[in-house]
């Protein structure tokens, strides 16, 4: 999805949907493929991010003299940051193309959204090259960073990019020379492009991105959206159990009894520490196991056999009796 063709394909391909009672039964292979791709569960973080993006895009629409306000999506690993980012980006893409369909004689679709990954060990030139690669802007080896930046700013403006999503922002370290130059490049782009910037990274507030002069500039322009672990209880609500219920309702298993997984909410919260990425992976793997072994249902016994990601397994093992 870090090229326009890949992003356009992602944004315009209909997402998978849960089975409906009126649908004919799916084959085993179809159900395995379904649980592999699975639906996007609308978490509180996705709702918050969508609302903030809409608001800031309107707020900065006619801003001319300074950088538009931006967003930073932060949280631990496996907390669903990238999923939230991609979901909101797709919604923005589809909303824009519905309102602004290309003329019948035009061979070019609108380009409302750009998605860029910060490469490992990023320098300003390698990062601006990633921006160029997204829209297929030719970059010759002899071109300077300034020349590539000029081409990117011109092409992105002409293409009508309105939302720029930059993932893996925690890879930048403004305390180093190359990191400082890369951070300055992002500041320059945010001032020159008529777009709203959204950054996403692991525990961004704990990194050097928010320290020093450059960090103060970023913090002063960006609203923070925390994709932290879901709490078991928030006031009278139980947000983690609600997400489990949504996941269970989306399963395509022939013998699974509704309500089984929400009753395991305390156990699931302990195993995943409330991380949405870890939770969905655990339940999807359990569903695939249930289809493969013919049981067609998920029980706590099934869940116990599933190995989670290393972070969850090493830091949040269930307590066992002596």
N, C-alpha and C positions, 0 to 999 in steps of 0.2 A: 504493500500500500504506500510505499515511499516513492512511487511514480504516479503521475496523473492517471495513466491507463489503469493501473492496479487499484487506485483509490476509487475511480469512477465505477469500476466493476464491483467493488465492495459496496459502494453506496447505493447502487441501482439494482443490485441483486436482491430479490425478495428474501428476507431472513426466514429461517425455518420457523414453523409454527407448531404448537402442541397439537396432539390428535384431538379431533372433535368426535362426539358420540356418533354423528352421522357419517363419519369417514369410514371407508372400508379398511379392514385390518392391514397393517403394514407388514411386509416380510421381515424376517429376522435381519437380513442385511440392511434393509431400510431403517429399522429401529436402531441398529448399531451405529449407522451413519448419523442418525438423528441425535443420539446421545453424545456422539463425538463432537458435532458442531454445536448443538443445543441452542436454546433460546437465551436472549439477554434478559436477566432478571433486573427489573427496574428498582434499584436500591435507592435509599435516601440520598446518597452521594450523586447519583445520576440526576435525580430530580433537582438538587441544589445547583449542580453544575449547569444544567440546561437553563435554569432560571437566570443564573448569573451571566451566562454567555449572551442570552437574548437581551438582557438589560444593558450590558456593557457595549454590545454592538449598536444598540440604539443611542446610547450615551455618546459614543465616539463617532457616530455617523458623519457629523458635519464639523468635526474638530479639525482644524487646519494647522495650527501653529506648533503644537507639541504632540508627543506620543499619546496615543489613545490609552485609556486604562486597560490593564491586562489582568489575567488570572494565573494563579499557580495552583496546580493540583498536587497535593502532597500526601504522604502516608507510607506505611511500611510496605515491604514486598508482599505480593499476593493479596493486596487489599482491593484490587479492582480498579486501579487508576486508569490504566490503558483502556480497559473495557468501557469505563465511563466516558473517557475522551473520545473514543471511536464512535460510541453511540450518539453523543451530542454532535460530533462532526457530521455523521450521516444525516441526522435530523436537519441540521443547517443546510447541507447540500440539497436534500430533497425539497425543503421549504423554498429555497431560492429558485430551483429549477421549475417548481410548480408556478411560482409567481412570474418568472422570467424565462419562458420557453424560448429556445433559439428560433430564429426565423426559419420557415420551411426550406429556404434556399441555402441556409448556412450549414456548412459541414462541421462546424466547431460547436461543441457544447459549452455551456458556461462553466467557469472554473471558480466556484465560490470558496472552496476549502483547499488548504494545503496541509499536508502531514509530513513532518520531517523528523528523523531520528538524529540525535546528537551522536556522532561516531565516537568510538573509544579513542582517548587521547586527542580529542578534537583540537584543531587549530582554526583560526579564523578562515583560512583558505579552504580547509577540508569541509568546514560547515557550510560556507557559502556555495561550495560545489554541490553539496547535498540539496540545497535550495534549487540550484540550476538543474540538477538531475531530475527533480520532481516534474518539472515542466519540459524536460527534454531540451533545455537551452544548451547549445554546443559550447563546450569548454575546451580550448586548445591548451596544450602544455605550456606554451609561452605566455599565456594570459596572466596578468597580475590579479591579486585579490580585488583591487579597485575596479579593474575592468569587468571581472565577473560580477561584482556587486552592482555595477551600473546596469549590466545586462539583466540581472535578476530584478532589480527595482523597476526597470522599464517594462519587462515582460509581465511581471506579476500585476502591475498597475493596469496594463492594457488588457490582461485576462480577467480583471475584475475580482481578484482574490479578496475576500472579505474576512476570512477567519484563517489564521495561521496557527497550527498546533505543533508544538515542539516537544517531543517526548525524550525521556532519559536525560533531563536537564541536570540531574545530579552529577553527571560526568564532567561538568565544567568546574574548574577550580580557579577563581579569579585571583588567588594569591600567587599563582605562577604567571610567568610572562605570557605564555601562549594562552592560558586561561583568561587572563585579563583582556587580551586582544580579542578573544572570542566573545567575551561578555560585552565588550564595546561594540562589536559587530552587531549583536542582537539589539543593543540600544539604538544603534544607527538604523537598522532595518525597521524597528518599531516606530521610528520617527519619520521614515521616508515612505513606508507603505501605508496606504489607506485601509488598514485591516486591524482587527482585534487579535492580539496574541494571547495564546493559552499555553502555558508551560506545564509539564508534568514530570515528576521525579520522585525518587525514594527519599522520604524524610528530608525534604529540601530545607526546612528551617534549621536543621542540625548541620548543614553544610556551609562552606564559606560564601555561598551565594548571597547570604543576607548580612555579611559583615563588610566593614570598610566602606569607602565612598561609593564604590560600584554597587555593593549590596544595599546601601541606603537608598540609592536611586531606584533599584528594582523594587524594594519593599515599599517605597513611597508611591509606586504606580500600580502595584499588583494587589488584588484581592486574593486571599488564601481560601482554598476549598480543601478541607481535610477529608481524605478518604480513609480515615482510621478504621480500626476494627469496630464492628457493630457491638453495642452493649447488649447484654441479655435483657436488661430492663431500662426503660427511659420514662420516668413518671409512671403512668398507668399502662403504657404500651410496652410491648415486648418485640422490638424491631427485629431481633435475630430470629425469633420464632416465626414472625410474619414472612421473612425471606425464605425460611425453610418451607413454609406452607406453599409459597409461590413456586418454589423449585419442585416440590412433590406434585403439585397440580399439573406441572408440565411434563412429568415422566410418561413414558409409553411402555408400561409393564402390564402383563396380562393378569397377574395374581396379586399385585401390590394392594394393600389395604390402606385407604386414605386415613390420615391421622397418625400413622406409624412414626413418621419422621418428626413431626412437631413435638410428639411426646418425648423424643430423644434430644430436645433442644439443649438441656444442660450438658449432656454428654458431648454433643456436637460442638458446643461452644468451647468446652474444655479442650477438645482435640484440635480445633482450628484457631483458638484464641480470637474468635469473631471475625477472622479474615474471610471475606467473601470469595476470593480466588481459591483459597484452600477448601472452603465449604463446597463450592460447586464442583471442584475437581473430585473431592471425596465421593459425593453423591453420584456424579456421572460415572466414575469408575465402578461404584457399587452396582449401578444400573446395568452397565455393560457386563459385569460379572454375572448378574442375575439372569440376563438373557443367554449368556454363553453356557451357564451350567443348567439352564432349564428351570430354575426355581421361580423366576419371573416376579420376584418381590425382594424388597430390601428390608433386612432386619438388623438389629444391633450386632448379631453374630456376623452377618455379612460385612458390616462396617468395620468390625474389629479386624477383619482379615486384610483390609485395604491399607497399604502403606501410603502415607501422605508425603508431601514435599519435605525435603530434609530439614528446612527451617522449622516447620510445624512439629516434625517428629522429635527433633532434638530439644526444642524449647518448651513444648507444651504436651508432653506425654501425660496421659491420664494417670492419676495417682492410683496405685494398687495397694491393696491391703497386705499387711505383713504376714 
